[in-house]
Amino acid sequence: MSARKRPGAWLLLWRYAQPTHRRLLAAGALLAALTVLAGMALLGLSGWFITATALAGLVPATAFMFDVFAPSAGIRLLALGRTGSRYAERLVTHDATFAVLAALRVQLFLGWAQADAARALLRRPGRLLFRLTSDIDALESVYLRLVAPASAALGAAVLAGLVVGALHGGLGAALATWLIGAGLGMAWLTARQARRPAVLRAHAVERLRARTIDLVEGQTELVMVGQVGAQLQALARIDQRLARADLALNRLETAAGLGYACAGTLTLVAVLLAVGALVTQGVLGAPAAALALLVALTAMEPFAALRRGAAEAGRTWLAARRLAPRMQPSGGVPLAAHEDPAAVALRMVDIVARYPGSPDPAVRHASLCLEVGERVALIGPSGAGKSSLLAVATGELAPESGTVSFASPCLLTQRTELFQDSLRGNLLLAAPEADDARLWAVLHDAGLADDVRALARGLDTPLGEGGLGLSGGQSRRLALARLLLRDAPLWVLDEPTEALDTATAHDVLQRLRRRACGRSLLIATHLRREAALADRLVVVRDGSTVAELARGSKAFDEALLQLRPD
């Protein structure tokens, strides 16, 4: 992303908005301007009407001739229109903003689904949550507190210039220029001064959350090593930095409010002196002077609404800067579907791949072909590159060179990944549309149905974080049931029975063997019992595939015997 300019926050919102959402964003800004204009017109017309009525009443002849119906009807229309446009503006702007933010969250999920993203996420799991919540939410102020108020403020300046310009051209032009210059200038100055404390505040909030989570989840370890006090002191220091940043932002927002109040007062005084001189010269009448004064009175108020968005502009800028890289298409070699899905499940040709930040390739000119229905085991010593080849085969590691194509894979990792949800919720991750009958079927095939039936709440039994509440064997069987639920032509297994007792491991493997009929299997293993599932063994050394051994050959049997027994 360094070679490309990151889009600003508003461009980020606009880019990922659907055409319907874009129209809603434009309509919301228009309604915001219409609401402000209706309020200004209502106050100006009311002031003109009251003054004109009072002057007309001084002379009986003009009192009977004065038309009170048209102005009063206009006042009622503006009052009703202002109320209606305000309500519509709230509905439209918030609906459009939430829809665009939802689209951004989806796009961010897609960005984190790209190659290498899951591994980066495991290193700092709190980062994605912060991006999905605080950073995405920070972007809403771009539209709700900057774009929409700015459109309303500019409309107010134009209206004030036109109304006063109709009375006196030079005065109207000067008023519009002053309003735009002073109003936007103070907002820009506030945003510039607030960027640093806003960025510091965002960093402090993120660190405070991370440290608090570390304290809660690691309190046992912290007590054992006597570091609870140090952790609390670190939290207190972060909280102090957060408080200082909040104080700085509050002072800037208060100063901006004072600045807008002073600018509004100066505007009113200047217009009062100008119209007073024009009335004295006989250029304007008293009702027109009242109209100009009341319009000037309200003209600076819409610009004051920008101060909150300007104070948060630094946070918004940081959020856009953080999110933009994951909103861009990933580089690397594209993972295309293979040409003949009926014959080949996986094909890798001369693959070179390395992990981010690593000087040496993890995969070096490796090639592998897996036929439909074939079972292949990758064997080799620890660190040989077996898991790296699996990462390439599933799209988790993008190759630097070479070509890779595969059918839709389903991965069973060495570590059982379960979530703090019900048993049903963990299973439905693989097939959200599955009914209970299908869930019970895969639980039966995984050998877990009897255990689940013995639970008081069955499929609705809640699990703790990481599957807390199940034994290691039960957790592995639940992960297997989820794999069976996924109708994928290619199953990729990374040491599927590691850390299971022998009886459980053999049972899991037998169930895998039965359900894998017609599917392709790619297994990374150093265990004899897992490699025995394979039709072919592929020896991996230093990130390269160095030998292929077919079942029935002497070399296959010898390699199998060299693997670790039960």
N, C-alpha and C positions, 0 to 999 in steps of 0.2 A: 504493500500500500504506500510505501515511501515514494515510489516513482509516480504515483498518481495523487492528485490533490483530493483530500478528503472533502466530501460534500458538507455544507453547513447544515445546521439543525433543520431549518425550514426546507431546504432542498431534500433532506432525508425524508421528511414527512411527505413532501409533495411527490417524490419519486415512487414511493411504495403505496401511495393512495390509489385506489381504484377510480376509474372515471366518475362513478357515482359519488364517491367520497370527495373528489376534487370539486365537483359541482356543489356539494354541501359545504365545503370549506369556503368557496367563493360566496355562496348564498349567506353563510353565517357572517362573514365580514361585511357584506352588504347590509344585512339586517342590523348589525351593530352600528354601522354608520347611520342607517335610517332612524334607529332609536334615538341616537344623540341629536340628529337634525330635528326630529319631531319635538324633542324636549326644548331645544333652543327656539324653534319656531313658536312653540306654545307659550314660552315665557315672553318672547318678544311681542307676539300678537296680543297677549293679555295686557302687557304694559302699554302698548299703543292704544288698545281699546279703552282701558281705564282712563288714560290721559285725555284721549279724544272725547270721551263721553263727558268727563268733567268740564272740559273747555266748552263743549257744545251746550251744556246745561246752563252756562252763564248767560246765554242769550235765548229768550223764549222761541224766537223764530227758527234758529238752528237746532234747538232741542227737538222740535216737532219734525224737522226734516232729517235728522240724523238717523241713519240705518243701523239699528242695533242687532238685527237678525243675522246678517251675513257674518260679521265678526264673531258673534256668539256661536254660530254653527261651525265656523272654522275652529274655534277653541275646543268645542266638543269633539270634533273630528280628530284634531291633533291629540287630544287627551286619550281618546279610545285607540287611535293608531299607535301612540307611544306605548300604551300598555300591551297591545297585541304584538307589536314588533319586538318588545322586550321579551315576552314569553316565547315567541317563535325563535328569537335569537339564542336564548338559553337552550332550547331543545336542539336546534340545528347545530350550533357550534359544539356542544358536548357530544352529541351523537356522532358527528363527523370526526371529532378528535379521538373518541374511544375506538371507533372503527379503524382509524389509521394506526393507532397504537397497537391494536390487536394484530393488524397485518404486519407491523414491525416485529412483534413478538414471534409470529410465525416465521418471518424471514430470518430472525436471529436463531431460531431453532434449526432452520435449514443450514445456516452458516456453521453452527456447531456440529451439524451432522456431516460436515465435510471431512476429508482425510486429515488425520492427526488431531482432530478437535477433541475426540473423546479422551485421548491420552492427556492432552493439555488440561482438560476439565478435571481429570482425576488428580492432577497435581494441585489444583486450586479449585475445589468444588464450589466454594462460596462465590466465586467470581461470576459464574453464569447467573446464579440467583440474583445477585446484585444488579447485573445488567438487565435482567428480565423485569425487575421491579423498579428500583430507584432510578436507573438510567433511562429506561423507557418512559417512566412517569415524568422525569424531568423534561422530556421533550414536549409535554402538553402545554407548558408555559409559553413555548414559542408562538403557538397560535392563540391560545386563550388570553395571554397576558402581553403579547407584543403585536402580532399581526392584526388580530381583530381590533384591539384598542387603537392601534396606529391608523387603521383605515377609518375608524370613527373620528379620531382626532383630526386627520387630514380633511375629512368631510366637514367637520365643524369649522376649521380654518377657512375653507373655501366658502362655506355658507356665510360666515361672518364677513369675509371680504366682499362677497357679492351684495349682501344686504346693505352694509355701510357704503360700499362703492356705488350703489344705486342712489344714495343720498349725496355722496361726494367721492368722486373717482380716486383722487389722490389718497384720501383718508382710508378708503377700502383697501387699496393696494398695500399701503403701509401696514395696516392692521394684519392682513393675511401673511405678509412677509415676516412680521414680528412673531406672530403665533407659531408659524412653522419653524422658524429659526430657533426661537427660545424653547419651544416645546420639545422638538426633536433633539436640540442641542443638549438640554439638561438630561434627557433620557440617555443619550450617547455617553455623556460624561459620567453618569451614574453607573452605566454598564461597564465602562472602562475601569472605574475605581473599584467596582465590586467584583471584578473577575478573580483577583487573587484570593480574597477571603472566601468567595464562593467555592473556588477550587479546593482551598484548604479545608473547608467545611465538608465537602463531598468525600475527600480522602479520609478525614477524621471519622465520619459516620461509617464508612466501609471498614476501617480498622477497628472501630469500636464494636461493630457487629462481629467481626471475625474473632477478636479477642474474647468477647463475651461467650461466643460459642465454644471456643477453646477452653475457657474456664469451666463451663457447664459440663462439657463432654469429657474433659480430661482432669476433672477435679480429683479423682482417685490417684492418678499418677502424680499430679502436682502436690498432693498431700504427702505421698510417699517420698518424694525428693525434696520436700520442704520449700516449694516455690509458689505456694498460694499467695503469700504476701507480695512477692515480686510481681505476680500476675495482676493482683489488685492495684498495685502502684502503677503498673503500666496502663491499666484501664483508667485510673485517676488522671494520669498525664494526658492521655488522649481526650478524656472528657474536658479537661481544662482548655486544650487547643480548640475543641469544638465550641466551648463557651466563648472563647475569644473571637472566633470567626463569626458566631451568631451576633455577638455584640457589635462587631465592625459592620456587619450587614444591616443590623437594625439602625445603627447611627447613620449609615448612608441613605437608607430608605427614609428616615426621619428628615435628614437634610434635604433630600429630594422633594419631600412633601412641603417643607418650608420654602424651598426655592420656587416651586410651582405656585404656592400661595402668594409669595412676593411678586412673582411675574403677573399673576392674575390681578393683584392690586394695582401694579404699575399700569397694566393694560386699561383697567377701569378708570384710573385717574387721568391717563393720557387721553382716552376717548372723551371723558367728561370735559376736560379743558378744551378739546378740539370742538366738540359739538356746542359747548357753551359759547365759544367764539363765533361759530357759524350761526347760532340762534341770534346772537347780538347783532350780527351783520345782516340778519334777515334772510339768510340762505336757507335755513331749516326752520320748521315749526316745532312747537313743543312735543306733539305726538311722535314725530319722526325722531326727535332727539331722544325721547324715552325708549323708542325701539332700538336705536343704535346703542344706548347705554346697557340695556338688558341683554342684547346679543353679545356685547363685549364682556359683560359680567360672567356669562356662561362659556365663553369661547375657550378659555384656558383649562377649564375643568376636565375635558376629555383627555388632554395631554397628561394630566396628573395621574390618570389610570395606568400610565406606562411605567411608573416608578417601581412597582412590584416586579414586573417582568424584567426591567432593567437590572434590578438587584439580583435576580436569579439567572441572568444571562450567562454568567461564568459557569454555573452548574450545568446549564443547557449546552454550552459550548463543549465542556468536558464530556458530557454524555454523548454528544454527536461524534466527538473525536474517538471515544472508546468503541462506539457501536459501528462506525463506518467500515472498519476493516472486515468485520464479519458479515457485512451486507454486500460485499463484493464477490464476484465469482472467484472460485479457487483456481490456483494455477496447477501445474503438474500435468501428468498424462491423463487424458480423459478415460473414464472407465466405460467402454462401449459394450453393448450386448454382442455376444458372439454370433457369427454368421449362421451357424447350424445348431440351434438349441436342441435338436433331436439327437445329436451325436456327441456333443461336447458340453460338459458342465463347467469346466474351468480350463483356461489356456493362458499360460504365462510364458513369454518369449524374451529371453535375454534381459531380465529385470535387474535394474540397479536402483536401490532405494536407501535412504538414510533418514534418521530421526532428526527433527529440528535441533540445531545447535551441535550436532555430532560431526566431527571432522571425517570420520570413517564411515563408509557405507555399511548398513546392517545386512543388506542383500546385495550380492555381487554376481551379476550375470547369471541369474538363476532362471531355469526354464522348467515348466511342468505342464502336463496335459492330463486332465481327468475326464474320462468318458462318463456318459450318463449311466448311472447304476453301479459305477465302479467305486471301490473302497480303497483309499490310499492312506498309508500311515507315514508321516515324516518322523524319522528317527535320527538320533545323533546326540552328542554330549550336551550338557547345559551350556548355553551361550553360543550354540552353533548357528542359530538363526531360524529355528523352527517357528517360534511365535511371530517373528518378523515376516516370514512367508505367509502365515495365516493373516497377519494384518494387511498385507498386500492383497491377499485373496478376498478379503471382505471389504476392501476399500478404506480401511482405517489408516493405511500408510500409502501415500501417493508415490508412485515410482518416478525417479528422475529420468529414466530412459527405459526403453523396451515397451512391450505392449502387453496388456492384460485384459481379458474379457471373461465374464462368468455369468452363470445363471443367478437368479436371486438367491443369496445365501442366508442361512440362519446360523448364528454363532452361539455355541455353548462354551462360555469361558471357564477357565480353571477356577476362578472365584465365583461363587454363587451370588448373583445379584438379585436380592429380594428387597421389597420396599415396605414402608410402614403403611400398610393397607390390609384389606381382607385377603383371604386366600383367593376368593373370586377375582378381586381387583388385580392381584399379581398375575393370574392366569389370563385375564382379558387383555393384558398388554399385547399378547401375541395374536389375539383374534377378538377384537371388540364386539363383533356380531355374534359370537358363539353363545348358544343356549346352555342350560344346565345339563341337558343330556350329553352334549358334546364334552362339557367339562368333566363330568363323571367318567366318561369313556377314557379320556386321556389320563385321568388320575388312576383308573384301573390298570391301564397299560403301563403306567409308571410304578405300579405297586404301592400307591399311596391312598387308594380309595378307602380301605378299611380303617386306616388311621384317621382320615378326615371324618368318616361316619361316626367314629367314636367321640369326636369333639361335640360339645353341646350345641354349638352354633354352625357346625358343618362348614359349608363354603363361605359363610359370613364370619368365620372366626377371624378376629383381628390379629395381625402380626405386628411385632415391634420393629424398630429400625434394624435393617439388615436381616429380616426374617426371624427376629427374636421371638421365641416361643416354640420353635421347631428344633429338633436335633439336627446334627450335621447331615445324617443320612436322609432325614425327611426333607431338609432344605434342598439337597441335591436331587431328590426324586421330584420335588415340586418344580425345580428348574427343568428337569427332563420332561415333565408333563407340559410345561410351557413350550418347550422345543417341539414336542409331538403335536401340539395344537397349531403350530405354524406350518402352513402348507407351502413349504419351500423345497425346490428340487435339489438344493445343495445344503448339506449339513456340515458345518465346520466345528470341530471339537478340539478344545485345547485341554489335554490331560483330563478327560471327563470324570475319571474316578479317583483322582488324586485325593488323599486324606480320608478316603472311605475305608472301612474295614473290608476284609477280603470277601466275606459273604455278601455284603451289600454291593460291593463293586461288581462282582460277577453277576448278581441279579440285575443291576442297572445295565450292564453290557449286553446281557441276553435280551432284555427288553428293547434295547437299541437295535440289536441285530434283527429282531422280528419286525419292528416298525420301519426300519430303513429300507425295506424291500422296494426296489424301483428308484430309490434316491441315491445320490452320490454322497460319499463320506470322505472328508479330509480330516485326518486326526494327527495332531502333534503329540508325541508321547515318548516316554523312556521306560514304559512298563510293558512287560511281555503280554499281559492279559489284554491290554488295549490294542497292541499291534496285531494280535491274533485275529482281530476282526478284518484285517486288510486283505485285499487281493494282491496288493503290490506294496513293497516297502521302498521309500525314497530316502537315501542317506544324505543328510545335510551336514556340511562342514564349512565353517568360516563364511556362512551366508550364501553358499553355493550348493546346488544339487549335484553331488559327485557320483551317485550310483543309483540304479533302479533295479530292484530284485523282485521277480515275479513269484507268486505262490506256486509251490511244487518244485522249485529249483533248490539245489543244495545250498546255494548262497542265501536264499530266503530263510531256510531252516537254521542255518548257522547264525545269521544276524538275529533271528528271533531268540535263540538261546543266549545270546550275549546281553539281551536286555534284562532289566531288573525283574526278578520274579516277585510273586505275591509276598 
